[in-house]
Amino acid sequence: MAQRAQVVELYKKLLHLGKDYPQGYDFFRSKVKKAFLKNKEEKDPEKIKVLIGHGNFVIKEIEALYMLRKYRTLKKRYSNENQ
């Protein structure tokens, strides 16, 4: 896949994950946009590859945080019923 397509896909995934962000979608979108605009002039394919890898890492971290929040909510909900 071309790097441009990978970057666009990464941006879309991040925006989709931002819908559940605790501080709000607008806050998340502005941060993502700022990060992408900061690196928009990058031409080196290896540097772009590293940046895409970092973006994928961020996606995994955000997903892990969402799962942890979900787990804690469920644990709190069911542990209160057992007491």
Backbone atoms as SQL, in Angstrom:
CREATE TABLE atoms (id INTEGER PRIMARY KEY, chain TEXT, resi INTEGER, resn TEXT, atom TEXT, x REAL, y REAL, z REAL);
INSERT INTO atoms VALUES
  (1, 'A', 1, 'MET', 'N', 0.846, -1.177, 0.000),
  (2, 'A', 1, 'MET', 'CA', 0.000, 0.000, 0.000),
  (3, 'A', 1, 'MET', 'C', 0.893, 1.241, 0.000),
  (4, 'A', 2, 'ALA', 'N', 0.489, 2.225, -0.741),
  (5, 'A', 2, 'ALA', 'CA', 1.261, 3.460, -0.808),
  (6, 'A', 2, 'ALA', 'C', 1.247, 4.148, 0.561),
  (7, 'A', 3, 'GLN', 'N', 2.326, 4.854, 0.830),
  (8, 'A', 3, 'GLN', 'CA', 2.446, 5.499, 2.141),
  (9, 'A', 3, 'GLN', 'C', 1.362, 6.543, 2.354),
  (10, 'A', 4, 'ARG', 'N', 0.997, 7.229, 1.321),
  (11, 'A', 4, 'ARG', 'CA', -0.064, 8.236, 1.469),
  (12, 'A', 4, 'ARG', 'C', -1.359, 7.574, 1.915),
  (13, 'A', 5, 'ALA', 'N', -1.687, 6.447, 1.317),
  (14, 'A', 5, 'ALA', 'CA', -2.902, 5.725, 1.697),
  (15, 'A', 5, 'ALA', 'C', -2.808, 5.225, 3.138),
  (16, 'A', 6, 'GLN', 'N', -1.626, 4.805, 3.555),
  (17, 'A', 6, 'GLN', 'CA', -1.433, 4.353, 4.927),
  (18, 'A', 6, 'GLN', 'C', -1.643, 5.501, 5.910),
  (19, 'A', 7, 'VAL', 'N', -1.139, 6.664, 5.560),
  (20, 'A', 7, 'VAL', 'CA', -1.283, 7.839, 6.429),
  (21, 'A', 7, 'VAL', 'C', -2.754, 8.236, 6.536),
  (22, 'A', 8, 'VAL', 'N', -3.459, 8.229, 5.424),
  (23, 'A', 8, 'VAL', 'CA', -4.879, 8.579, 5.433),
  (24, 'A', 8, 'VAL', 'C', -5.661, 7.569, 6.272),
  (25, 'A', 9, 'GLU', 'N', -5.355, 6.291, 6.109),
  (26, 'A', 9, 'GLU', 'CA', -6.022, 5.243, 6.889),
  (27, 'A', 9, 'GLU', 'C', -5.739, 5.413, 8.383),
  (28, 'A', 10, 'LEU', 'N', -4.506, 5.728, 8.724),
  (29, 'A', 10, 'LEU', 'CA', -4.128, 5.963, 10.110),
  (30, 'A', 10, 'LEU', 'C', -4.909, 7.144, 10.684),
  (31, 'A', 11, 'TYR', 'N', -5.019, 8.209, 9.930),
  (32, 'A', 11, 'TYR', 'CA', -5.757, 9.396, 10.364),
  (33, 'A', 11, 'TYR', 'C', -7.231, 9.063, 10.614),
  (34, 'A', 12, 'LYS', 'N', -7.820, 8.302, 9.703),
  (35, 'A', 12, 'LYS', 'CA', -9.221, 7.911, 9.858),
  (36, 'A', 12, 'LYS', 'C', -9.429, 7.036, 11.088),
  (37, 'A', 13, 'LYS', 'N', -8.512, 6.105, 11.330),
  (38, 'A', 13, 'LYS', 'CA', -8.620, 5.236, 12.501),
  (39, 'A', 13, 'LYS', 'C', -8.535, 6.059, 13.787),
  (40, 'A', 14, 'LEU', 'N', -7.607, 6.991, 13.818),
  (41, 'A', 14, 'LEU', 'CA', -7.460, 7.827, 15.005),
  (42, 'A', 14, 'LEU', 'C', -8.708, 8.670, 15.245),
  (43, 'A', 15, 'LEU', 'N', -9.263, 9.237, 14.187),
  (44, 'A', 15, 'LEU', 'CA', -10.476, 10.037, 14.355),
  (45, 'A', 15, 'LEU', 'C', -11.639, 9.172, 14.835),
  (46, 'A', 16, 'HIS', 'N', -11.711, 7.951, 14.348),
  (47, 'A', 16, 'HIS', 'CA', -12.768, 7.041, 14.798),
  (48, 'A', 16, 'HIS', 'C', -12.604, 6.720, 16.278),
  (49, 'A', 17, 'LEU', 'N', -11.381, 6.493, 16.718),
  (50, 'A', 17, 'LEU', 'CA', -11.139, 6.215, 18.134),
  (51, 'A', 17, 'LEU', 'C', -11.431, 7.430, 19.007),
  (52, 'A', 18, 'GLY', 'N', -11.306, 8.602, 18.448),
  (53, 'A', 18, 'GLY', 'CA', -11.523, 9.825, 19.209),
  (54, 'A', 18, 'GLY', 'C', -12.965, 10.062, 19.613),
  (55, 'A', 19, 'LYS', 'N', -13.883, 9.325, 19.036),
  (56, 'A', 19, 'LYS', 'CA', -15.297, 9.511, 19.370),
  (57, 'A', 19, 'LYS', 'C', -15.586, 9.191, 20.831),
  (58, 'A', 20, 'ASP', 'N', -14.799, 8.297, 21.423),
  (59, 'A', 20, 'ASP', 'CA', -15.006, 7.907, 22.816),
  (60, 'A', 20, 'ASP', 'C', -13.999, 8.547, 23.759),
  (61, 'A', 21, 'TYR', 'N', -13.232, 9.497, 23.283),
  (62, 'A', 21, 'TYR', 'CA', -12.192, 10.101, 24.103),
  (63, 'A', 21, 'TYR', 'C', -12.814, 10.875, 25.268),
  (64, 'A', 22, 'PRO', 'N', -12.281, 10.712, 26.477),
  (65, 'A', 22, 'PRO', 'CA', -12.888, 11.343, 27.656),
  (66, 'A', 22, 'PRO', 'C', -12.985, 12.872, 27.591),
  (67, 'A', 23, 'GLN', 'N', -12.022, 13.529, 26.973),
  (68, 'A', 23, 'GLN', 'CA', -12.048, 14.997, 26.925),
  (69, 'A', 23, 'GLN', 'C', -12.832, 15.526, 25.730),
  (70, 'A', 24, 'GLY', 'N', -13.418, 14.650, 24.963),
  (71, 'A', 24, 'GLY', 'CA', -14.273, 15.066, 23.858),
  (72, 'A', 24, 'GLY', 'C', -13.618, 14.888, 22.497),
  (73, 'A', 25, 'TYR', 'N', -14.463, 14.720, 21.523),
  (74, 'A', 25, 'TYR', 'CA', -14.007, 14.482, 20.151),
  (75, 'A', 25, 'TYR', 'C', -13.268, 15.689, 19.582),
  (76, 'A', 26, 'ASP', 'N', -13.773, 16.879, 19.833),
  (77, 'A', 26, 'ASP', 'CA', -13.135, 18.086, 19.274),
  (78, 'A', 26, 'ASP', 'C', -11.718, 18.266, 19.796),
  (79, 'A', 27, 'PHE', 'N', -11.522, 18.021, 21.088),
  (80, 'A', 27, 'PHE', 'CA', -10.183, 18.106, 21.671),
  (81, 'A', 27, 'PHE', 'C', -9.255, 17.094, 21.016),
  (82, 'A', 28, 'PHE', 'N', -9.723, 15.850, 20.886),
  (83, 'A', 28, 'PHE', 'CA', -8.920, 14.786, 20.299),
  (84, 'A', 28, 'PHE', 'C', -8.594, 15.084, 18.838),
  (85, 'A', 29, 'ARG', 'N', -9.606, 15.530, 18.088),
  (86, 'A', 29, 'ARG', 'CA', -9.399, 15.827, 16.673),
  (87, 'A', 29, 'ARG', 'C', -8.375, 16.935, 16.476),
  (88, 'A', 30, 'SER', 'N', -8.426, 17.955, 17.324),
  (89, 'A', 30, 'SER', 'CA', -7.467, 19.054, 17.180),
  (90, 'A', 30, 'SER', 'C', -6.042, 18.572, 17.453),
  (91, 'A', 31, 'LYS', 'N', -5.866, 17.684, 18.441),
  (92, 'A', 31, 'LYS', 'CA', -4.539, 17.156, 18.752),
  (93, 'A', 31, 'LYS', 'C', -4.011, 16.286, 17.618),
  (94, 'A', 32, 'VAL', 'N', -4.882, 15.451, 17.053),
  (95, 'A', 32, 'VAL', 'CA', -4.474, 14.578, 15.948),
  (96, 'A', 32, 'VAL', 'C', -4.112, 15.415, 14.729),
  (97, 'A', 33, 'LYS', 'N', -4.944, 16.396, 14.430),
  (98, 'A', 33, 'LYS', 'CA', -4.690, 17.258, 13.269),
  (99, 'A', 33, 'LYS', 'C', -3.364, 17.994, 13.427),
  (100, 'A', 34, 'LYS', 'N', -3.114, 18.498, 14.620),
  (101, 'A', 34, 'LYS', 'CA', -1.860, 19.217, 14.896),
  (102, 'A', 34, 'LYS', 'C', -0.655, 18.303, 14.688),
  (103, 'A', 35, 'ALA', 'N', -0.759, 17.061, 15.160),
  (104, 'A', 35, 'ALA', 'CA', 0.353, 16.116, 15.011),
  (105, 'A', 35, 'ALA', 'C', 0.598, 15.777, 13.546),
  (106, 'A', 36, 'PHE', 'N', -0.465, 15.609, 12.773),
  (107, 'A', 36, 'PHE', 'CA', -0.294, 15.276, 11.357),
  (108, 'A', 36, 'PHE', 'C', 0.229, 16.472, 10.570),
  (109, 'A', 37, 'LEU', 'N', -0.248, 17.659, 10.884),
  (110, 'A', 37, 'LEU', 'CA', 0.224, 18.853, 10.173),
  (111, 'A', 37, 'LEU', 'C', 1.689, 19.141, 10.482),
  (112, 'A', 38, 'LYS', 'N', 2.119, 18.795, 11.691),
  (113, 'A', 38, 'LYS', 'CA', 3.514, 19.019, 12.081),
  (114, 'A', 38, 'LYS', 'C', 4.468, 18.234, 11.170),
  (115, 'A', 39, 'ASN', 'N', 4.029, 17.082, 10.714),
  (116, 'A', 39, 'ASN', 'CA', 4.886, 16.213, 9.899),
  (117, 'A', 39, 'ASN', 'C', 4.471, 16.160, 8.431),
  (118, 'A', 40, 'LYS', 'N', 3.655, 17.105, 7.983),
  (119, 'A', 40, 'LYS', 'CA', 3.134, 17.022, 6.621),
  (120, 'A', 40, 'LYS', 'C', 4.197, 17.261, 5.547),
  (121, 'A', 41, 'GLU', 'N', 5.269, 17.947, 5.876),
  (122, 'A', 41, 'GLU', 'CA', 6.314, 18.241, 4.891),
  (123, 'A', 41, 'GLU', 'C', 7.372, 17.134, 4.807),
  (124, 'A', 42, 'GLU', 'N', 7.204, 16.084, 5.578),
  (125, 'A', 42, 'GLU', 'CA', 8.197, 14.995, 5.595),
  (126, 'A', 42, 'GLU', 'C', 8.193, 14.261, 4.247),
  (127, 'A', 43, 'LYS', 'N', 9.375, 14.074, 3.656),
  (128, 'A', 43, 'LYS', 'CA', 9.508, 13.423, 2.345),
  (129, 'A', 43, 'LYS', 'C', 10.271, 12.105, 2.414),
  (130, 'A', 44, 'ASP', 'N', 11.059, 11.915, 3.467),
  (131, 'A', 44, 'ASP', 'CA', 11.880, 10.712, 3.590),
  (132, 'A', 44, 'ASP', 'C', 10.991, 9.494, 3.868),
  (133, 'A', 45, 'PRO', 'N', 10.998, 8.500, 2.956),
  (134, 'A', 45, 'PRO', 'CA', 10.138, 7.320, 3.137),
  (135, 'A', 45, 'PRO', 'C', 10.411, 6.558, 4.433),
  (136, 'A', 46, 'GLU', 'N', 11.667, 6.500, 4.852),
  (137, 'A', 46, 'GLU', 'CA', 11.984, 5.783, 6.090),
  (138, 'A', 46, 'GLU', 'C', 11.427, 6.521, 7.305),
  (139, 'A', 47, 'LYS', 'N', 11.533, 7.830, 7.311),
  (140, 'A', 47, 'LYS', 'CA', 10.997, 8.629, 8.406),
  (141, 'A', 47, 'LYS', 'C', 9.472, 8.508, 8.456),
  (142, 'A', 48, 'ILE', 'N', 8.834, 8.507, 7.281),
  (143, 'A', 48, 'ILE', 'CA', 7.383, 8.351, 7.215),
  (144, 'A', 48, 'ILE', 'C', 6.979, 6.982, 7.750),
  (145, 'A', 49, 'LYS', 'N', 7.760, 5.976, 7.423),
  (146, 'A', 49, 'LYS', 'CA', 7.486, 4.622, 7.907),
  (147, 'A', 49, 'LYS', 'C', 7.558, 4.571, 9.434),
  (148, 'A', 50, 'VAL', 'N', 8.545, 5.246, 10.007),
  (149, 'A', 50, 'VAL', 'CA', 8.679, 5.305, 11.468),
  (150, 'A', 50, 'VAL', 'C', 7.490, 6.041, 12.075),
  (151, 'A', 51, 'LEU', 'N', 7.074, 7.140, 11.454),
  (152, 'A', 51, 'LEU', 'CA', 5.935, 7.903, 11.965),
  (153, 'A', 51, 'LEU', 'C', 4.637, 7.092, 11.888),
  (154, 'A', 52, 'ILE', 'N', 4.454, 6.324, 10.830),
  (155, 'A', 52, 'ILE', 'CA', 3.278, 5.459, 10.715),
  (156, 'A', 52, 'ILE', 'C', 3.309, 4.395, 11.809),
  (157, 'A', 53, 'GLY', 'N', 4.494, 3.836, 12.056),
  (158, 'A', 53, 'GLY', 'CA', 4.631, 2.857, 13.138),
  (159, 'A', 53, 'GLY', 'C', 4.281, 3.456, 14.485),
  (160, 'A', 54, 'HIS', 'N', 4.709, 4.688, 14.716),
  (161, 'A', 54, 'HIS', 'CA', 4.377, 5.374, 15.966),
  (162, 'A', 54, 'HIS', 'C', 2.867, 5.606, 16.066),
  (163, 'A', 55, 'GLY', 'N', 2.255, 5.968, 14.961),
  (164, 'A', 55, 'GLY', 'CA', 0.804, 6.166, 14.945),
  (165, 'A', 55, 'GLY', 'C', 0.047, 4.886, 15.260),
  (166, 'A', 56, 'ASN', 'N', 0.514, 3.762, 14.709),
  (167, 'A', 56, 'ASN', 'CA', -0.121, 2.480, 15.006),
  (168, 'A', 56, 'ASN', 'C', 0.054, 2.105, 16.472),
  (169, 'A', 57, 'PHE', 'N', 1.195, 2.441, 17.047),
  (170, 'A', 57, 'PHE', 'CA', 1.419, 2.213, 18.472),
  (171, 'A', 57, 'PHE', 'C', 0.438, 3.027, 19.305),
  (172, 'A', 58, 'VAL', 'N', 0.230, 4.270, 18.919),
  (173, 'A', 58, 'VAL', 'CA', -0.711, 5.137, 19.631),
  (174, 'A', 58, 'VAL', 'C', -2.128, 4.550, 19.555),
  (175, 'A', 59, 'ILE', 'N', -2.499, 4.026, 18.411),
  (176, 'A', 59, 'ILE', 'CA', -3.814, 3.403, 18.260),
  (177, 'A', 59, 'ILE', 'C', -3.964, 2.240, 19.231),
  (178, 'A', 60, 'LYS', 'N', -2.946, 1.398, 19.316),
  (179, 'A', 60, 'LYS', 'CA', -3.000, 0.252, 20.224),
  (180, 'A', 60, 'LYS', 'C', -3.093, 0.709, 21.678),
  (181, 'A', 61, 'GLU', 'N', -2.386, 1.754, 22.035),
  (182, 'A', 61, 'GLU', 'CA', -2.432, 2.278, 23.403),
  (183, 'A', 61, 'GLU', 'C', -3.817, 2.843, 23.734),
  (184, 'A', 62, 'ILE', 'N', -4.401, 3.564, 22.805),
  (185, 'A', 62, 'ILE', 'CA', -5.736, 4.122, 23.034),
  (186, 'A', 62, 'ILE', 'C', -6.751, 2.996, 23.183),
  (187, 'A', 63, 'GLU', 'N', -6.661, 1.977, 22.325),
  (188, 'A', 63, 'GLU', 'CA', -7.568, 0.839, 22.435),
  (189, 'A', 63, 'GLU', 'C', -7.400, 0.141, 23.782),
  (190, 'A', 64, 'ALA', 'N', -6.169, -0.001, 24.239),
  (191, 'A', 64, 'ALA', 'CA', -5.916, -0.644, 25.531),
  (192, 'A', 64, 'ALA', 'C', -6.523, 0.184, 26.666),
  (193, 'A', 65, 'LEU', 'N', -6.405, 1.498, 26.595),
  (194, 'A', 65, 'LEU', 'CA', -6.997, 2.356, 27.622),
  (195, 'A', 65, 'LEU', 'C', -8.525, 2.255, 27.628),
  (196, 'A', 66, 'TYR', 'N', -9.127, 2.176, 26.449),
  (197, 'A', 66, 'TYR', 'CA', -10.576, 2.026, 26.370),
  (198, 'A', 66, 'TYR', 'C', -11.010, 0.689, 26.960),
  (199, 'A', 67, 'MET', 'N', -10.261, -0.380, 26.673),
  (200, 'A', 67, 'MET', 'CA', -10.587, -1.692, 27.222),
  (201, 'A', 67, 'MET', 'C', -10.424, -1.702, 28.743),
  (202, 'A', 68, 'LEU', 'N', -9.406, -1.041, 29.236),
  (203, 'A', 68, 'LEU', 'CA', -9.199, -0.959, 30.676),
  (204, 'A', 68, 'LEU', 'C', -10.344, -0.206, 31.349),
  (205, 'A', 69, 'ARG', 'N', -10.774, 0.876, 30.743),
  (206, 'A', 69, 'ARG', 'CA', -11.898, 1.637, 31.285),
  (207, 'A', 69, 'ARG', 'C', -13.162, 0.782, 31.304),
  (208, 'A', 70, 'LYS', 'N', -13.380, 0.037, 30.236),
  (209, 'A', 70, 'LYS', 'CA', -14.540, -0.849, 30.162),
  (210, 'A', 70, 'LYS', 'C', -14.455, -1.935, 31.233),
  (211, 'A', 71, 'TYR', 'N', -13.274, -2.523, 31.392),
  (212, 'A', 71, 'TYR', 'CA', -13.068, -3.561, 32.397),
  (213, 'A', 71, 'TYR', 'C', -13.330, -3.021, 33.804),
  (214, 'A', 72, 'ARG', 'N', -12.787, -1.850, 34.094),
  (215, 'A', 72, 'ARG', 'CA', -12.976, -1.264, 35.424),
  (216, 'A', 72, 'ARG', 'C', -14.443, -0.958, 35.690),
  (217, 'A', 73, 'THR', 'N', -15.145, -0.488, 34.703),
  (218, 'A', 73, 'THR', 'CA', -16.568, -0.201, 34.859),
  (219, 'A', 73, 'THR', 'C', -17.338, -1.474, 35.149),
  (220, 'A', 74, 'LEU', 'N', -17.059, -2.522, 34.387),
  (221, 'A', 74, 'LEU', 'CA', -17.751, -3.790, 34.612),
  (222, 'A', 74, 'LEU', 'C', -17.401, -4.383, 35.968),
  (223, 'A', 75, 'LYS', 'N', -16.154, -4.303, 36.339),
  (224, 'A', 75, 'LYS', 'CA', -15.728, -4.838, 37.631),
  (225, 'A', 75, 'LYS', 'C', -16.422, -4.100, 38.771),
  (226, 'A', 76, 'LYS', 'N', -16.466, -2.779, 38.664),
  (227, 'A', 76, 'LYS', 'CA', -17.119, -1.981, 39.698),
  (228, 'A', 76, 'LYS', 'C', -18.613, -2.316, 39.764),
  (229, 'A', 77, 'ARG', 'N', -19.214, -2.471, 38.621),
  (230, 'A', 77, 'ARG', 'CA', -20.654, -2.747, 38.568),
  (231, 'A', 77, 'ARG', 'C', -20.981, -4.097, 39.213),
  (232, 'A', 78, 'TYR', 'N', -20.204, -5.120, 38.898),
  (233, 'A', 78, 'TYR', 'CA', -20.524, -6.450, 39.400),
  (234, 'A', 78, 'TYR', 'C', -19.973, -6.709, 40.798),
  (235, 'A', 79, 'SER', 'N', -18.907, -6.047, 41.183),
  (236, 'A', 79, 'SER', 'CA', -18.388, -6.256, 42.537),
  (237, 'A', 79, 'SER', 'C', -19.289, -5.589, 43.570),
  (238, 'A', 80, 'ASN', 'N', -19.972, -4.516, 43.202),
  (239, 'A', 80, 'ASN', 'CA', -20.898, -3.850, 44.103),
  (240, 'A', 80, 'ASN', 'C', -22.148, -4.698, 44.352),
  (241, 'A', 81, 'GLU', 'N', -22.545, -5.482, 43.352),
  (242, 'A', 81, 'GLU', 'CA', -23.727, -6.321, 43.497),
  (243, 'A', 81, 'GLU', 'C', -23.445, -7.503, 44.427),
  (244, 'A', 82, 'ASN', 'N', -22.221, -7.999, 44.446),
  (245, 'A', 82, 'ASN', 'CA', -21.869, -9.161, 45.253),
  (246, 'A', 82, 'ASN', 'C', -21.685, -8.816, 46.717),
  (247, 'A', 83, 'GLN', 'N', -21.502, -7.591, 47.060),
  (248, 'A', 83, 'GLN', 'CA', -21.230, -7.221, 48.448),
  (249, 'A', 83, 'GLN', 'C', -22.468, -7.019, 49.254);
